[in-house]
Each structure stands twice: as structure tokens, then as C-alpha cells.
Amino acid sequence: MKIFTSAQIHELDNYTIEHEPIKSIDLMERAAKALTKAIMERWPVGVPVIVFAGPGNNGGDALAVARMLTEQGYQVQTFLFNTNGHLSADCAENKKRLSENKRTKSQFTEVTQEFDPPHLEKGTLVVDGLFGSGLNKPLSGGFASLVKYINASAAEVVSIDMPSGLMTEDNTYNVRPNIIRADLTLTLGQKKLSMLFAENQPIIGELQVLDIGLSKKGIEKIDSQYTMLEKDDIAPLLLPRDPFAHKGTMGNALMIAGSYGMAGAAILATEACLRSGTGKVTCHSPRKNVPMMQIAVPEAVLQIDREETTFSEAVDTEDFQAVGIGPGLGTTEQTAIAIISQLRRTQCPLVCDADAINILANHRAWIQQLPKDIILTPHPKEFDRLEGHSADSFERLLKARDLSQRLQAYIILKGHSTALCCPDGHIVFNSTGNAGMATAGSGDVLTGILTGLLARGYSHRNACVLGMYLHGLAGDIAAREVGEESLIARDIIRCLPKAFLRLGNHDKKHI
């Protein structure tokens, strides 16, 4: 699924109007019907409704919703803000339809100067239709005051397309108190980029995407640098397993993980790697981790470091198809030197996570020595150590994209909507996963999955998109079984087989 910028959303609307063909006012009517239906499914007729409409097309949507709700028996009070004396053409047409309707005109007020706000109390529903996806600067003046008034009230708020004041992409310099805090956002067509960032979730509230019949050809034609994964994108990527395969033909992976006291990271990454389809997994770990590793992951081959407690020197990787490095390694200077030596000499595909990333952050000159196509999997704090503090998720995402292009690397920026930044500048967001996966070891599991997929024979890009989707899907299956509160990293590994089965379109009745 493509994620469009505000300019591309406008382009898609125009394409739909031109090629369906459909008049813009009729497309607005179609959107209003979908919005009205969604509101009616949540709030019964007895709930008093107050609609705030702005002067643009978002306001036009709101006016049409006010008319339709009234026709369905709701008590609706509508305020149209026309302080500059200019309405968009479709907003003006919906103002006419509302003001000429006998049932709605008595409850319609056009605000041109002074505004005496209605009392907003608990049990009232506010429909926010002030500004939508076309907004390009922070709200100020009277609109900012109105937003603060709505936010301070006990009324429930449903926002049309975007909470008013929130911009579609970049909110780095926005004024957050001047943005509507919605209980429900009914967005039209597709999710917007800013809806994928954690700091905006309290503003958006619950999110529902409404299909308003925008042109499928237009969606295909418009090129977007942002996409979101769907099952239909992932299932075709699965490699078939040759009936005559043996462990020697299914890939050999190496995990370099676990200092003494952090054997758990090595265990989780190694077991996840095994569960990802590769034929053989070797784990390089310090001598003191051996008893735990052999008990916890008997299927793995152990390669024992000469040091008792740390990773101390680079190892030969000629026999391996992929290497994962970093989980639980620690950041001692001896380990740091061993890691950069390992990164320099490894010729097969590499996944770099956790302490390997922290070490790079502490030795920034080494970053330029990373091999092409390396996969880095930082969480936000690890990335900020690597590239400096970011004011918000959008700024961090742009930095990750720039670093990916500069290094010709794949960067998986972990989070609520994990983002893969590709060397060509394209950004792919994951659609699976849940808050229960915010637990120690979850990132180690992802590293193991990615390394296993690479060893199995997937390309770097396909391993990344398949890996993060499977990781999240296994987490979703686990959350349904044990709940988000009790979910631990081992639950994700335990549910990986079910995730593979679900993607492979096997019988789902027992999954």
C-alpha cells in the first residue's frame, strides 16, 4: 500500500475526478457518506453533535456530514468558519445545501468575525472538520484558540481525515498544543505518513481508514517513496523448499552474540535463526556461555571464543552464507576492535544489531568502513547514538534514509511502524506487530530471523521486508494467545512457525 504526500493526495483526487469521471462535489458526497456511516456505527442518534467546519474541502466534508447526520435524526449544531471571506468551491456548495435545508438551517452558523463557542460537555460529540491533509503551517490565532477550547472540553472528538493542526508529513516545528486531540480519526483513502509516528498517536486516537473509491489506476500511476507492507506483498516472496533439500543446501548461518551474563541474547537470536528456515546455525560465543547454549539450543553448533566472557577476535566466515552480529556482545574495547575487524573481513551478507551498533556510535570513523548492503537494525535510541539526537520521528526517518543512501545499506528503524530504509531511497513500513513486543529480547529475535533468511537465500531487500513482517506477525499471533501484557521474546519464536504457515496460505483453521 502506497503512502502519499499531501501533494500526491491532491493529485490522486484530481485523477479520480478526471478519469472516473466524477464531479468533485460528488466525490465529496461519497466521502461524506462513508464518514457518516462510520460515525453512526459508533454513536447513537441520541448523542448531540457539534460540527466545526473550516473554509476548505475538509470543511466541505464536515458540512455534508452535518446534513447527512441530521437527515438520520441526529441533533446537529454546525459552525462554519469563514473569517477570510473565501470558501473552496465544494465547501461553498455544501454550505448552500446545508443553509437551504429546512431541517438544518436553524442550527447552522457561519462565523465571519466574533465567535461565541457552544458549551462542550461530556456526552457531546464534536466533529472536527477544520483542516485536513492540505495544511502546511501550524495553526495560530482564532483557530489555535478554538483547538485549545475543544481539547480542554470533556466532549468526544472525531476528526475528518486528519486531526486539525496535524500536518501530513513533517510536524517537527509544529505547535503541539494547537493540534486537535481526537478520540477517533477517520482518514480517507490511505494512512498518512505522520500517522505512523509514535508521538502523534495521542493526537490521532483510534485510526480508521475509509475507502472512498479513489482511482486504482491513479494509485498505481503515482510513484511514492513510502509504502506499507500488506500480506499480498509478502506471500509471493516465500521461497519454495526443494523436496530433495538437505541441511547443506538450505544455508549456513553464523550468529556472533552473547557476552557472559548475556547468553540469553545469543540463545534468542540463534533459535530465531533456526526457526527461519536455514539449514544450519553456528553460534560464536564466549566459553562461559557454552553450558547454557547447549541446553537451550541443542540444534545449534557452538563455536567457542578463546576468551571466557567476551567476543575477542574476528573469525573466518568463508563457510557461511550470512552473519548476524551484535546481540548481547557488550561494548568493551577488545570487543569493539573484534567487531570492526569482523565487519571488514566478512564477505557474505551481514546483519548488525544492538551492541555492534552502539560500538559504531562510539567509533564514528568506522561507519564509513561498513560493507555495502549491510543490514543495520537500530531502535530509536541506538540510531540517535549513531546519527545524533532527532527532534521527532520524521526527522529521524529522514536521517535514516540519508544514511542508508550514503552507506548503500539497509536500515531497519524499529518501532511501532518499523521502517526499512533502502539504498535507493525507498522507505517501507511494516504493518504487523503490537505493543506487547516492547519486551527485552524482541530485537534479538529479529536479528536471528533476518540472518536466517539471508542464509536461506533471500535477497537483502526481501529478507528485510519478509523478516520484519514475519517478526510482527509472530508477535501478533503470540499476543492473541497470551495477551500483550505477558508476551515475551520466546513467545515470538514459538509462534514463528504459525506465521510462516499463515503466509504460506495453509489451512488457517488450526492457527
Summary of the structure (lengths in Angstrom):
residues: 511
radius of gyration: 26.6
end to end distance: 25.6
largest distance: 86.9
contacts: 1851
relative contact order: 0.09
helix: 45%
strand: 14%
